[in-house]
């Protein structure tokens, strides 16, 4: 009973410790750092590097000494016989005598050392293993960049949903107050029924939009949790503010950043592909070269009519052999030549793809810079538009209750305000997201 209680307490404590490992609140930078360690794609990218390191050693080890051992036990259920001329044993000429040349049972134990002396494919394999490791490392860098961008987008979407929810609730609160006042005025015969109906239409639309915003907020949190690499239903809070993040992400220096294509991770990956194709061509060419191997073999053999191999008086006979073998390719009916030509074609394709990647990256950088600059300009424009829309709505609201403006004018001003609010929020998100995209392409991120 005490043992079971101890296990239960241990499990509870372990569960509590693990639950404490995941923070309940994140700034954007904290979220990025957490995701780079816990995002499932990021963790698999690390495992791929570890696998590439093992692959590199596996390839290296094929050219190092290899020792193999073997034990063979044989028991003739029916021994094989050979025929000897009978006249050797004093028999009649032309007749034969059946004899057996070995005992019924035997054991052979051997150990063989193999050493590769020369093989062109081994040299190419070592180079390929190094390139494979570089490819895995570059893939990890690309994964980290993508995870970072995904976290920024997910974080921004959550903040966008939160800000949107606050604004919609505030708009509904103001609209409900207007509707209540207008209804009283209408009941006193000082306003038309249409004024009440216009406000009711606007309120119904806002309430419907509010429900959608709440659903989007829930989905945004779930998406953010998935990107972090934690349970999608875990309750967390974000400590950064959308407007503050927007101001922090306005960087005119980034628009003038050096457009060094070679720094881009996509270029480096394309370059890896070209190098790997060059190595494959070398591999095919190496098939025309001979290979040289050496071996040393040593062993013991024992023979007996019965199973006496565990006895101390059993006789054992040692043997040892040294050898060198060379394999020389002579004629393959054009197979090796065709494989080499195919590898040359693949290399030319890789070179064209590298050039295409360069051109695409130049365009992507120019496009990302344009989008980022436009996002900054739009942010300032939408901020000014929001201020104007708020003033227009306030004026129309005053005019409406003074009987100067119609309910239609008020609804139009309110709709214009709501649109300006949404565009302003979206412009802030666009600044953050477009900066992250540009940094990803340029590979100028400092984690």
N, C-alpha and C positions, 0 to 999 in steps of 0.2 A: 504493500500500500504506500509506504514511504517512497519506494522507488518510483512508482507511478506519479506520485505528487511532485517529486523532483523533476521528472521529465516534463510534466505539465508546466511547472514554473519556468523551466528552461526554454520551452517553446514559446511561452508568452513573452519572456524577456527578449528572446531572439526576434520575435515579430515586432516588438516595440522598438528595438534597435533599428531594424530595417525601415520601419515606418518613419523614423526620425531622419533617415538619410535623405529623403526627398523634401526639399523646402516647401513651405506653403505659400511663399510669395517670391516673386522674381522681378528684378529690374531687367531691362533688355539685355544688358551685358551679362548678367548672371544667367539669364535664359540661354544665351549663346554658349557660354562656357559649359553649362550643364548639358546641353544638347550634344556638344562635341564629344562628350564622354558617354552619354547614355542613349542617344538616338540609335536606333537599331541599325540603320545603314552605316553610321559612323563606326559602330562596334564591329560590324562585318568587314568594313574596310581595313580596320586594324588586324583582324584575323587573316585577311588576304595577304597583308604584308608578312605576317608571321609564317603563313603557308609558303610564300615566295622565298623567305629566308631558308626554310626547311628544304624547299625544292633546289635552291642554290647549293646547299651542302650535299643533297642527294646526288646532284649532277657531279659535284667535285669528287665525291666518294667513289664514283664508278672508275676513276683512274688511279685510285689508291689500292694497296694490297688487299686482296680478298682471300679469306681462308674458309674452306668448307670441309666438313668431315662427313664420313659415312661408315656405316657398319652393315655388312651383308652376312646373313646367316642362310646356309643352304642345307637341306636335308633331302637326300634322294629317297623318295618313297619306293621307287624301282630304279636301281642304278643302271646307268647307261653302260653298255659293254662295247668293246672293240674286238675285232677279229685279228689274230696273229697267225702266221703260217705254222702249222703243227710241227713241221720238221725242225723248228727252233727248239722245241721241247722233246725232240726225238720221235715225233709222230710221222705219219705217212706223208710223203710229198703231195701237194695238191689239196690237202685238207687244212682246216683252220680251227683254232682254239679260241673260245670267247674268254676275254679277260676284262677286269675293271682296273683303271689306273689310279683311282683316288679313293680315299675313305668315304664312307656314306655321308658323313656330316662335315661341314667346314664353316669357319667364320673368317671374314676379312674386314679389318678396320683400317681405314685410310684417312689421311688429312692432306689437303691439296692447297698450296699457296699459288694464286694466280696474280700476275702483275701485267697491267697494260703498259707496253713500251712506247708504242706510237699508234695513234688513230686520229686522223684529221677531224672526224666528227666529234671527238671528245673535246678538242680545242675550241671548236665552234660552240659546243654545248656549254662550256664554261662561260663564254662570252654571252650566250643567250640567257643563261641563268642570271647574270648580272643585269641584263636589259629587262628581264622579266621582273626582277626586284624593283627596278626603276619605274616600270609601268605600274606596278602595284602601289608604289609610293605616290606617283602622280595621280593615280585613281583615288587614293586616300585624300590628297589635297583637293581634288575636284569634288569629292563627296563632302568634305568639310565646308567648302565654299557654298555648295548647294544647300547643305543643312543650315548654314548661317543665314543664307538668303530666305530659306523657308521659315526659319524662326522669326526673322524680321517681319516677313509678310504675315505670319500667323499672329505675332504679337500686335502688329498694327491693326489687323482685322478685329482682334478682341477689343482694343482701345476704341476703334471706330464704332463698334457695336455698343460699347458702354456709353460713349459720348452721344451717340444717336439716341439711345434709350433715354438719357437725361433730357435731351432737347425735346423729344416727342412728348415725354411726360409733362414737361414745362408748358409746351404748346397746348396740350390737352387741358391743363389746369387753367390757363388763361382763357381758352375757348369756352370751357364750362362756365367760367365766371361771366363772360360776355353773353353766353346763351341765357343764363339765369337773369341777368339784367334786362336783356332784350325781351325775354318772355314777360317780365313784369310790366315793361313799357307797353307791350302789345296788349296785355290784359287790361291795362288802363286806357286802351284805345288810342295810344299815342304813337303806335308803330304798326306797320303792315305785317300780316302773317308770313309773307314771303321772306321778311328779314329773319324771322325765327327759323323758317325752313332752310334758308341758305346756311345759317350757322349749324343747323342739325346735320346737313349734308357734309359740311366740312368736318364736324366732330366725328361722324360715323367713319369717314375716310381715315381720319387720324387714329381712331381706335383700332381699325382693321390693320393699319400700318404698324401700330404698336405691337400687336400680336406677332406680326411677321418679324419685327426687330427683336423681340424676345426669343423667338426660335433661332434666328440667326446668331444671336449672342451665345446661346447654348451650343450651337454647332461650332462657333468660332473657338470657344473654350475647349471643346473636344478635339478639334483639329490641332490646336496649340499643344495639348497634352500628348497627342500622338506624335507630333514632331519632336517634342521633348524626349519621348521614349518612356513615358509613364502611363499609368492607367487613365483612360480617357474620361472616367467619371470622378477623378480626384479633384477636390475643391481647392483652387488656388486663387491668388490675387496678384495683380500686376501693380507695381509701385511707380512706374513711369507714367508721365502724362503725354497725351498725343501732341498737344501744341508745343510742349517743351522739347519732345523728341524731334519735332519738325524743325524747330529753330536750331537744334544741335546738328541736324543733318543737312543744313544749307551750307555748302562748301563750294565757293566759287573757284578755289584752288584746284579742286578735283576736275573742273571743266578744262583746265589747262595742263592736266597731268600728262606725263610722257606716254606716248602711244607705242611703247616698245612691244611689238607683237610677240617676241620671244619670251616675254614674261608671262604671257597668257598660258594657263594650264592646258587649254585645248590645243594650242600650238605644240606644247611639249609632248602631249599625248600623241599627236599626229607625227611628231618627229620620232617618237619611240616606235611607232608603226613602221616608219621608213627604215629605221635601223634594224628592226626585227626581220624585215624582208631582205635586207642586205645579208644578214646572218643566214637566212634560209638559203640564199643563193650560194654562200660559202659552203653551207652544209652539203648541198647537191654537188658542188665541185669537189668536195672532199671525198665523195664516193669513188672518184677515179684514182685515189691514192691507196697504196697498200696499208694494211694494219699489221702490227707486230705485237705478239703476246708471249710471255714466258710463264712457266709454271714449275713448281717443285712438289713432288708427291712422295709421301712416306707412309708406310703402313706395316701391319703385321697380319699374318695368316696362321690359323690353327686348323688341324685336321684330326678327325677321330671317327671310329665306327659307332661310338655312343656319345651322348652329350656329356663330355668330361671337361668342358672349357672353363668351368669354375674351379677345377682342381689345381693345386699348386704344382703338380708334376706335369701339367699340360705343356707340350712343346709349342713354341711360337716362332715363326720364321719372318724376319724383317725384310723389307724391301724399300728402295728409294729410287726416285726417277726425276731427272731434270730435263726440261724440254723448252724449246722455243718454236713458235709457229708463226708463219707469215701467210696472210691472205692477200692474194694479188688479183684485183679485178681485171679481167681480160676482155670478155665480150658479153654484152647484155642485150643484143638485138636493138640497140638504140634507146633502151629504157632510161639509162642514166643521162644520155644527151637530151632526151625529151624533158626529163624532170628539171634539168638545168635551164633549158629554154623557158619552161613554164615559170621557174623562179625569177628569171630575168623580167618576164612580163609582169609578174606580181610586183616586182620592185618598181618598174615604170609606173604602174598604177598607183603605188604608194607615194611616189614623187609628185604625181599629178594631184593626188588628194591633199598632200601637204601644201602645194601651191594654192589649191582651192580653199583650204582652211585659212591660209594667210589672207586671201582676199575677203573671205567671209568675216574674219575677225576685224579687219579694217572697217568693213561696213557696219558690223555690230557695235564697235566702239563709237563710230560716228553717230550711229542711230541712238545708242544709249546716252551719249552726251547731249544730243538734241532733245531727247525725251526728258532728261534730268533738268536741262535748262528751261524747257517749257513748263515742267512741273513747278519749278521755283517761281517762274513768272505767273503761272496760273494761281499759285498760292496767294501771292500778293493781290492779284486781280480779284479772286474770290473773297478775300478778306475785305476789300473795299466794297465789293458788291453786297456782302452781307450787312455791312454798316448802313449802306444806302437802303437796302430792303427793310431793315429794322426801322429806320426813320420813316420810310414810306408807309409801312404797316401801322406805325404808331400814329401818324398823321391821319390816315384813313379811319382808324379806330376812333380818334377824337372827333373827326368830322361826322362819322356815322352816329355817334351818340348825341351829337349836336343837331342831327337831322340834315346836315349838308350833303353827305355822301350816302349813296345807296348801299344796300347789303351786298349787291353784286360787286361794287367797287371794293368793299371791305374783303370779300372772299377772294377776289383777284389779288389783292395786296397780301393777304395771308398765304395764299398759294405760292406767290412769288417769294415770300420770306422762307417758307418751308423748303422750296427748291434751292434757295441761296444757302440755307443752312447745310443741306445735304452736299452741295457742291463744295462748300468750304471744308467740311470734314473730309470729303474724298480728296481734295487738293492736298491736305496735310498728309494723308496716307500715301498719295502719289509721290510726294517729295521723298519720304522715307524709303518707299519701295524702289523707286528709280535710282536713288543713290546706291542702294544695295546691289542692284543689277549691274550698274556701272563698275562698282568695286569688284564684283565677281568676274566680270569680263577682263578687267585690267589686272586682276590678281594682286590688288594693292591692299589686301586686308591684313591687319595686324591683330591677331586673336588676343 
